Each structure stands twice: as structure tokens, then as C-alpha cells.
């Protein structure tokens, strides 16, 4: 769902291991009709400007300034496993290198990239980025293993006190309570649900939750309790 146009929908082909690479299709009428708009790159990112969208390959950024009508390709200096767009800063992108290392930032929509100095993350597979709904400068970086917290929009990252270790592979495995952004829920590969009430510093199992594996989480914004 396009966050700037509720009648515009995108759907992309699902590859092996949830890679989300392949053809990207778009509907402008709420899903009644569809047309392919891209056959290059993986996944789909929305820029905070409300118009620009992105896809990416290991060392290529595909950028469209008109919601998929036309595309241009830009180089990424190192191989990345994932990219993410900042929801509150226009044209600001994060790049997460394959195998770990220093995170990349771009403040101009991928025209140029820089590595965050002296900031390395060991495990970078299947990274998802989550932002605090109240404090936009607070972000959580959640790879397949472990988790990290930033309080300066991703310039520095601190490991969470995260004994959960292996998380689910979906982009919805981490949920932040909109009524209390210090409260976080996470799905992991083992059965059960875990929660933190202090912004990922400490964790506890939700005892009332059944012993089932959790792949995706969502919190009702109207009734977060």
C-alpha cells in the first residue's frame, strides 16, 4: 500500500527464502487492475517525500521519482543485503552490507554514500529497520540474529540486551506499541512471544501467550491494549 495514495497498491514476486525479488506490479485503482512496472531489483521502499520509490540489487539502487513509471539505476559502493528508507527524512537511505560491517548512509536518495564511521554490526542477514512512532530519531535494527538501538537516526547503534537471538525472517517480526513506544514485542524462531518495556534493554517472555511460533506481529493502533 502506497503510504501517500491509498488507492495505489504494489505487489512484488516472492523468491526463494523470502527474497522478494523479481517483477513489481502496481494497481492505481485499489486492486481492480494491475500492470508490471519493474523487473529489476528486489523489495520496495517508499521515500518520505511521498513520490519516490526504490528497489535494489546487491550493488545497484533502482530509483523512480514517479511511483514506478520511469526508473534510473545508481551504483552502491559495496554489496548490500538490504536497504531501508527513513520514514521522516526525505531521500535518506540506509545500506546494510552483506556479512556485516559498517552501515552505509545516503542523504540524497542514493546519489552518494558514506560509511558510518567506527560503527559496525556483526550480523547483517535479513535486516529490518523499525522507527519509534513518537521519537523519530529512535530506531531499531533487527537482523535475523540479535538487535540494535539507535537514538540519533542511525548514526550510532548500541546492541540490545537481547537473549532472544534468532528472530523470524519477516519484516513484521517486531512491533512497537503506539501508545507506549518503550514497549516492544518480537517474534522469534522458537515458540512464544517476547516483550520489552524499556526500549529493548531488557526482555521477558509473555507467559499468557500460547507456545506457537510467531512470524508476524501487528498492534491495533486504535486499541493497542
Secondary structure, DSSP 8 states (H G I E B T S, - for coil): -BTTBTT-EEEE---GGG--BS-EEEESSTTSS-EEEE-SSEEEEE-TTSS-EEEEETTEEEEESSTTSS-EEEE-SS-EEEEEE-SSSTT-EEEEETTSEEEEEESSTTSS-EEEEEEEES--TT-EEEE-SS-TT-EEEE-SB--EEESSTTSS-EE---TT-BB-SSTTSEEE-TT-TT-EEEEBSSSSEEEESSTTSS-EE-TTS-S---------SS---
